[in-house]
């Protein structure tokens, strides 16, 4: 285990020092699942549902057997759509597998051309519509290596379909993660997102996605007499791309952005969530019902105005 930790540390240092393109594939940082996003995205040390492949693949062994989740989001006052689909299956002592997809896009954009090219007085004609979308596909694995420690990782395939010639992109990324629970109700999470990455464009340009060391802690507390369960969580995203004033806190090339949130379940049926995502208010609600041996869930999350209008996220999930 010591050798594993040393190897991860070495790779993280190498990735940080290798130079990265500041905003390459930045859309992949928006998160997955309305439950996690209702808590401000403070989920790396929770990661116990279908979206664990995104937040922390080492959390997938916490899924009881199988879980699936799909989210749709209207971002920036409906200007863009952001969607995710994730699933996880727990094989017990053999570990858990999972995967999913992120999609960020702007649909039905107008394609125009001049009626009389070269004439300053010419008016544009509508020639049709096109979509611009980016996709990330995750294949993940996680398992326990000690009674209190899980490890995991994800291979990510990235593709961009931008509706214009010579503007598409493709690439790969690797995430390595761990989740530890040696302190009773307290869990610690780490996900080294984009530990290795590359992104190539049809123009010939090549980019490296910034390493994001997502670290966090969570505390859970059961109150049987109230039929309640409380979770408090805090995360920090540490990147090495020189974001400076674009981040909440910066030191040289390193930048730090903080998220925090909480979740209250009543009778494991109704949930209320509050949080803060990089100083923006987040909140949400959830409803879970059991029928036919399955657990069905509906979740909603709201993110306040971050300068480009508010965002609304809705998820549907099933677990068994």
PyMOL commands that set and color helices and strands:
alter all, ss='L'
color gray80, all
select helices_A, chain A and resi 2-17+26-29+34-38+52-55+57-62+92-94+224-226+244-246
alter helices_A, ss='H'
color red, helices_A
select strands_A, chain A and resi 66-75+80-90+96-114+124-146+149-161+169-183+186-201+206-207+212-223+228-240+249-251+254-266+270-277+280-291+294-303+311-319
alter strands_A, ss='S'
color yellow, strands_A
deselect
rebuild
show_as cartoon
